[in-house]
């Protein structure tokens, strides 16, 4: 068989990728094509004959380009989504080229070793116990799922029930105490696990979304049976961090497992300046976070850590006669995540940590938080803008006041106009029943100029929206 031509399609992919990346500073952030436009460009009948690979890549890049959201841009603030740093992206390309199956050590010894090394580095970087187990999963949804599976195993085992063998029918009822402002991925994980959302006992929180330890203590006192407590490090709206040390002390006193959902906030532990915000986090039993957020590696790169490796393996591990399991000291990744076959997610994480070092990760996190405060200060200087949260990390909530009193409608229209015009991209949310613009700063390329340019665009859109509304009323 003739040797394949790797150079032509890979060269075309490189050229298209480089054009996209180098164009980020000037391109509109939002997509410019509708779903129908993209369906027309990318769809059509099933191809019947082969096509030149280079031409396939060229056509794909051209057709997809109008439908790409510039999430790696320094002016994307819609969700907590970091861009890919050069080292992490390059390692991700190698990951695809090497095409290693990271489920078993025997199928990818380098992939397995890199995950072990990177996992140890991450635990140290984030301030977690040195002997935690780690699983590389798709995102925080599956990180929370995996951690809560380990918690389910351990808490039911203590109650004399083997959930892996006997399922949940007839098992002691698990209770899950979590803040009233928890992320939806906690409830979704409980649905996946068969525990159900009715198992959740909501715990009162303060005006920033932080759990009240006294309310947790009262909830634990009233509950019975095996219990899991879910703390939150980084509220998705305000960035607020639960008082983890107190939560762990109260929960462990009651014999509960403590899981920390730290999708982005756990990275505060990498910063000497911000580390006091997550004091006591190492006392928890499991943790979930995401490297695509503040480590700025490509999707997908969720991380789950467990202080009880035996429970972690019991919930996730598998043995089969046809598999070749690792010998002593050889780590099989499928024992720590829900997948058999998967890509070698450890390589980009390893490369990102090597490229940044401890100091670089700390600087990145601190800079994003400083830029979030700059957003709040500059927007808050305008009398028509209200900052709704204490800016403790990288999240800013703002509300736009309208002359006619319709602040909710005005705020939503401003968000839509900003997204449509494309100088930057923010998402909308609802906080304490009020419409708000949510600004998340987590991209490694974002600088003060990006913030200032975005503030000017937001205020311009707010004025234009107000003027348009007044003109509509006058015409009416």
C-alpha positions in Angstrom: 0.0 0.0 0.0 1.2 3.5 -0.8 2.4 5.5 2.1 -0.1 8.1 3.3 0.6 11.8 2.7 0.7 13.2 6.2 2.3 16.5 5.3 -0.4 17.9 3.1 -3.5 17.7 5.4 -1.4 18.4 8.5 0.2 21.4 6.8 -3.2 22.7 5.8 -4.5 22.2 9.4 -1.5 24.1 10.7 -2.0 27.0 8.4 -5.7 27.2 9.2 -5.1 26.9 13.0 -2.4 29.5 12.9 -4.6 31.9 10.9 -7.4 31.5 13.5 -5.0 32.0 16.5 -3.1 34.9 15.2 -6.4 36.6 14.2 -7.9 36.4 17.7 -6.8 39.9 18.8 -8.8 41.6 16.0 -11.7 39.3 15.1 -15.2 39.6 16.6 -15.6 37.2 19.5 -19.1 35.8 18.7 -19.9 33.6 15.8 -21.2 35.3 12.6 -23.1 32.5 11.0 -26.5 31.1 11.9 -27.3 27.4 12.4 -29.0 27.4 9.0 -25.9 29.0 7.4 -23.6 26.3 8.8 -26.0 23.5 7.9 -25.9 24.8 4.3 -22.1 25.1 4.3 -21.3 21.8 6.1 -24.2 19.6 5.2 -25.3 17.9 2.1 -25.7 14.3 1.0 -23.4 11.6 2.3 -20.1 11.7 0.3 -19.9 8.7 -2.1 -16.3 8.8 -3.2 -13.0 9.7 -1.6 -11.7 13.3 -1.5 -8.2 14.6 -1.2 -7.5 14.9 2.6 -5.9 18.3 2.2 -8.9 19.6 0.3 -11.2 18.1 3.0 -9.3 20.1 5.7 -9.3 23.3 3.6 -13.0 23.1 3.0 -13.8 22.2 6.6 -11.9 25.2 7.9 -13.5 27.6 5.5 -17.0 26.3 6.2 -16.7 26.2 9.9 -14.9 29.6 10.4 -18.0 31.8 10.5 -19.5 29.4 13.2 -16.5 29.6 15.5 -16.8 31.4 18.8 -13.4 33.0 19.7 -13.4 31.5 23.1 -9.6 31.5 23.2 -9.7 35.3 22.7 -8.5 37.6 25.4 -11.9 39.3 25.1 -14.1 36.3 25.8 -15.6 36.6 29.2 -18.8 34.6 28.8 -18.0 31.6 30.9 -15.0 30.4 32.9 -13.2 29.2 29.8 -9.5 29.7 29.4 -7.7 29.7 26.1 -5.0 27.2 25.1 -1.5 28.2 25.8 1.1 27.4 23.1 2.8 24.6 25.0 -0.5 23.0 26.0 -1.9 23.2 22.4 1.3 21.8 20.9 1.2 18.9 23.4 -2.4 18.3 22.5 -1.5 18.1 18.8 1.1 15.5 19.7 -1.5 13.7 21.8 -3.7 13.3 18.7 -0.7 12.3 16.5 0.5 9.7 19.0 -3.1 8.4 19.4 -2.3 6.6 22.7 -5.1 4.7 24.5 -4.7 6.0 28.0 -6.9 3.4 29.7 -4.2 0.8 30.4 -0.5 1.2 31.2 0.4 -1.4 28.6 -1.2 0.5 25.8 0.5 3.8 26.6 3.3 3.6 29.2 4.4 7.2 28.5 0.8 8.4 28.8 0.3 6.6 32.1 3.5 7.9 33.5 2.8 11.5 32.5 -0.6 11.3 34.2 1.0 10.1 37.4 3.7 12.8 37.3 1.3 15.6 36.4 -1.2 14.4 39.0 1.5 14.7 41.7 2.5 18.1 40.5 -1.2 19.3 40.5 -1.7 18.0 44.1 1.3 20.0 45.3 0.3 23.1 43.2 -3.3 23.1 44.5 -2.3 22.4 48.1 -3.9 18.9 48.3 -2.5 15.9 50.3 0.5 14.3 48.5 -1.0 10.9 48.5 -4.3 11.6 46.7 -5.4 9.6 43.7 -6.1 11.4 40.5 -8.3 10.8 37.5 -8.2 12.7 34.2 -11.8 13.0 33.0 -13.7 15.1 30.4 -14.6 18.1 32.6 -15.9 19.0 36.1 -19.2 17.3 35.4 -17.5 13.9 35.2 -15.0 14.9 38.0 -17.9 15.5 40.3 -19.5 12.3 39.1 -16.4 10.3 39.8 -15.8 11.9 43.2 -19.4 11.4 44.3 -19.2 7.7 43.1 -16.2 7.2 45.4 -18.1 9.0 48.2 -21.2 6.8 47.6 -19.0 3.7 47.8 -17.3 4.7 51.0 -20.4 6.0 52.9 -22.5 3.0 52.0 -19.6 0.6 52.7 -19.5 2.1 56.2 -23.2 1.3 56.5 -22.5 -2.3 55.5 -23.7 -2.0 51.9 -21.8 -3.0 48.8 -23.3 -0.6 46.2 -21.1 -1.9 43.3 -22.4 -5.5 43.8 -25.9 -4.9 45.1 -27.0 -1.5 43.5 -29.1 1.0 45.4 -32.4 -0.9 45.7 -32.7 -1.6 49.5 -29.6 0.4 50.3 -29.5 2.9 53.2 -30.7 6.3 52.0 -27.8 8.7 51.2 -28.3 12.3 52.1 -26.3 15.0 50.4 -25.9 18.4 52.0 -25.0 21.2 49.6 -25.3 24.9 49.4 -28.4 26.5 48.0 -26.2 28.1 45.3 -24.4 24.9 44.3 -23.5 24.2 40.7 -26.0 22.2 38.7 -23.3 19.6 37.9 -23.7 18.3 41.5 -27.4 17.5 41.0 -26.7 16.1 37.6 -24.0 13.8 39.0 -26.4 12.6 41.6 -29.0 11.8 38.9 -26.3 9.8 37.0 -25.4 7.9 40.1 -28.9 6.9 40.9 -28.8 8.8 44.2 -31.4 11.3 42.9 -31.8 15.0 43.5 -34.3 14.5 46.2 -31.4 13.3 48.3 -30.1 16.9 48.4 -30.6 18.9 51.6 -30.0 22.5 50.6 -27.9 24.5 53.1 -28.4 28.2 53.6 -25.9 30.6 52.1 -25.0 34.2 52.5 -25.6 37.0 50.0 -22.5 36.0 48.0 -23.4 32.3 47.9 -21.1 31.0 50.6 -22.4 28.2 52.8 -23.2 29.0 56.4 -21.3 26.4 58.7 -24.0 26.9 61.4 -26.7 26.0 58.9 -24.7 22.9 57.8 -24.3 21.8 61.4 -28.1 22.1 61.9 -28.7 20.1 58.7 -26.3 17.4 59.7 -27.9 17.2 63.1 -31.4 16.7 61.6 -30.3 14.2 59.0 -29.5 10.5 59.6 -27.7 7.7 57.9 -24.7 8.0 55.5 -24.1 11.6 54.5 -22.0 13.5 51.9 -21.3 17.3 52.1 -20.6 19.2 49.0 -18.6 22.4 49.4 -18.1 25.0 46.7 -14.8 26.8 45.9 -15.8 29.4 43.4 -19.5 30.3 43.0 -20.2 30.3 39.3 -21.8 33.8 39.5 -19.9 35.6 42.3 -16.7 33.5 42.6 -17.4 33.3 46.4 -15.6 30.5 48.3 -17.2 28.4 51.0 -15.4 28.4 54.4 -14.0 25.0 53.7 -12.0 24.5 56.9 -15.1 25.0 59.0 -17.2 22.9 56.7 -14.7 20.0 56.9 -14.6 20.2 60.6 -18.3 20.2 61.1 -18.9 17.5 58.5 -16.2 15.1 59.7 -17.5 15.5 63.2 -20.8 14.1 62.0 -19.0 11.3 60.1 -19.8 12.8 56.6 -17.6 12.7 53.5 -16.7 16.2 52.2 -16.4 16.8 48.4 -15.2 20.1 47.1 -16.5 21.3 43.7 -13.6 23.6 42.8 -14.0 23.9 39.0 -12.1 27.1 38.8 -11.8 28.3 42.4 -9.5 25.5 43.5 -6.7 27.2 41.4 -6.6 29.9 44.1 -4.5 27.5 46.0 -1.8 27.9 43.5 -1.3 31.5 44.4 0.4 32.6 47.7 -1.7 35.7 47.7 -5.0 33.9 47.2 -4.3 30.7 49.1 -5.9 32.0 52.4 -9.2 32.0 50.6 -9.1 28.2 50.3 -7.6 27.6 53.8 -8.4 24.0 55.0 -9.2 22.7 51.5 -6.8 19.8 52.0 -9.0 18.5 54.9 -11.7 17.4 52.4 -12.1 13.8 51.0 -12.4 14.6 47.3 -12.0 17.5 44.9 -13.0 18.3 41.3 -11.5 21.0 39.1 -10.8 21.7 35.5 -7.4 22.4 33.8 -9.0 24.0 30.8 -10.1 26.8 33.0 -7.1 28.4 34.8 -4.3 26.2 33.5 -5.5 27.1 30.0 -5.1 23.7 28.3 -7.4 22.5 25.5 -10.6 20.6 26.1 -11.3 18.1 27.6 -9.3 18.2 30.8 -11.3 17.7 34.0 -9.5 16.5 37.1 -10.8 14.5 40.1 -8.7 13.9 43.3 -9.5 11.6 46.1 -7.9 11.3 49.6 -9.2 7.7 49.8 -7.6 6.0 46.7 -9.2 2.7 47.8 -12.7 4.1 47.5 -11.8 5.8 44.2 -10.6 2.5 42.8 -13.5 0.5 44.2 -16.0 2.9 42.5 -14.2 3.1 39.1 -11.9 0.1 38.8 -12.4 -2.9 36.6 -10.8 -6.3 36.0 -11.2 -8.6 33.0 -9.4 -11.6 31.7 -8.7 -10.1 28.3 -7.1 -7.0 29.7 -3.4 -6.7 30.5 -3.3 -4.9 33.8 -0.3 -3.0 35.0 2.3 -4.6 37.3 3.4 -3.1 40.6 4.1 0.6 40.1 2.3 0.7 36.7 -0.8 2.8 36.9 -3.9 1.8 34.9 -5.9 5.0 34.4 -9.2 3.2 33.9 -9.2 2.5 37.7 -9.7 6.2 38.3 -12.2 7.4 35.8 -15.4 6.1 34.1 -13.9 5.4 30.7 -12.1 2.4 29.2 -10.6 4.0 26.1 -9.8 7.7 26.0 -7.2 10.1 24.8 -4.1 10.8 26.8 -5.2 13.9 28.6 -2.1 14.1 30.7 0.3 15.4 28.0 -1.2 18.9 27.6 -1.5 19.3 31.4 2.1 18.2 31.8 3.3 20.6 29.1 1.3 23.5 30.6 2.8 23.0 34.1 6.4 22.7 32.6 5.9 25.8 30.6 4.5 27.9 33.4 6.1 26.5 36.5 4.6 27.2 40.0 5.4 30.9 39.6 3.7 31.2 36.2 0.5 29.5 37.3 0.3 31.8 40.4 0.9 34.9 38.2 -1.8 33.8 35.7 -4.4 33.3 38.4 -3.5 36.6 40.2 -3.5 38.6 37.0 -6.9 37.3 36.0 -8.3 38.3 39.5 -6.7 41.7 39.2 -8.3 42.2 35.8 -11.7 41.2 37.2 -11.3 43.9 39.8 -10.4 46.4 37.0 -13.6 45.5 35.2 -15.6 46.1 38.4 -13.9 49.4 39.2 -14.2 50.8 35.7 -17.8 49.7 35.2 -18.8 50.7 38.7 -17.6 54.3 38.1 -20.6 54.7 35.8 -23.7 55.8 37.6 -25.9 53.6 35.4 -24.0 50.4 36.3 -24.2 48.5 39.6 -21.7 45.9 40.6 -23.6 43.1 42.4 -20.9 41.0 44.0 -17.7 41.2 46.1 -15.0 40.5 43.5 -12.9 38.0 45.3 -11.7 35.9 42.3 -12.3 36.3 38.6 -16.1 36.8 38.5 -17.9 40.1 38.2 -21.7 40.6 38.2 -23.1 43.9 36.9 -26.5 45.3 36.4 -27.6 48.2 34.1 -30.1 50.7 35.4 -32.8 52.0 33.1 -34.6 55.3 33.2 -38.0 53.6 33.0 -37.1 51.3 35.9 -37.0 48.1 33.7 -33.5 47.2 34.9 -33.9 43.5 34.2 -35.1 44.1 30.6 -32.4 46.7 30.0 -29.7 44.5 31.4 -30.7 41.6 29.2 -30.8 43.8 26.1 -27.3 45.2 26.8 -26.0 41.6 27.1 -27.6 40.7 23.8 -26.2 43.8 22.1 -22.7 43.2 23.3 -22.8 39.6 22.1 -24.3 40.6 18.7 -21.8 43.4 18.1 -18.8 41.2 19.0 -16.1 43.5 20.5 -16.2 41.1 23.5 -18.5 38.4 24.7 -20.2 38.2 28.1 -23.1 35.9 29.3 -26.2 36.8 31.1 -27.4 35.3 34.4 -29.9 35.8 37.2 -28.7 36.6 40.7 -31.1 36.9 43.6 -33.9 37.2 41.1 -32.3 40.0 39.2 -30.9 39.9 35.6 -27.2 40.5 35.5 -24.2 40.4 33.1 -21.7 37.9 34.2 -18.0 38.6 33.4 -15.5 35.8 33.8 -11.7 36.5 33.4 -9.6 33.3 32.9 -7.7 33.6 29.7 -3.9 33.7 29.7 -3.8 36.4 27.0 -6.2 38.9 28.5 -4.5 42.1 29.5 -5.5 45.6 30.7 -6.1 46.8 27.1 -8.6 44.0 26.5 -10.4 45.0 29.7 -10.5 48.7 28.9 -11.6 48.1 25.3 -14.3 45.8 26.6 -15.5 48.3 29.2 -15.8 51.0 26.5 -17.8 48.6 24.3 -20.1 47.6 27.1 -20.9 51.2 28.1 -21.3 52.1 24.5 -23.8 49.3 24.0 -25.6 50.3 27.2 -26.0 53.8 25.9 -27.1 52.7 22.5 -29.7 50.3 24.1 -31.1 53.0 26.2 -31.3 55.4 23.3 -33.0 52.8 21.1 -35.5 52.2 23.8 -36.3 55.9 24.2 -36.6 56.2 20.4 -39.0 53.3 20.3 -41.2 54.8 23.1 -41.3 58.2 21.3 -42.4 56.5 18.1 -45.0 54.5 20.0 
